[in-house]
Amino acid sequence: MKGNKVSAVWSRLVRWHQLARERACLRRISDATLKDLGLSRADVEIESHRHFWEDPFNK
């Protein structure tokens, strides 16, 4: 039982780290590329300033 809890905590930490990395990468995307993706700089600002624990997919 304890191993499952440790695994769950580890998975959560890994996911939070992944979200932080993805949001940092998102901030570096050019405006032209964002336009191709259908995103605005404002969309990026909103997403990239979310807290690391705010997981839009609740993974």
N, C-alpha and C positions, 0 to 999 in steps of 0.2 A: 504494500500500500504506500509506503514512504517513497519508494522508487517512482511510482506514478506521479506523486506530487512534485518531486524534484524534476521529473521529465516535463511536467506541465509548466512549471516555473521557467525552466530552461527554454522551452519552446516559446513562451511569452517574451522572454528577454531577447531571443533571436529575432522574433517578429518585430519587436520595437526597434531593434537596431536596423533591420531591413527597412522599416518605414522611414527612419531618420535618414538613411542613405538615399533612398528613392526621392525624398523631398529635397535633399540637397542637390541631387542630380537635376531635378525638375527646375530648380532655380537657375541652372546653367544653360538650359536650352534656349537657343536663339528665338527671337520674336518670329522670324520666318518659319521656323520649324513648328513653333507653337500654333501659328496660323494654319499650317498644314494639318495639324492634329485637331484643329477646331477649338483650341484653347486660347484664352487671352492672358496677358501678363497679370491682370487682376485675378483670374482664376488661380494662377500659379502662386500669387502672393497669399491668397486665402489658404490654399492647401499647404504651402510650405511653412506657414506660421502656426499650423495646428500642433498641438502637443503630441509628443511621440507616442503616447498611449491611446490617442484617438485613431482607431483602426476602422476605416470605412467599410471593411469587409468582415469585421469582428472575428478575425482568425485567431 
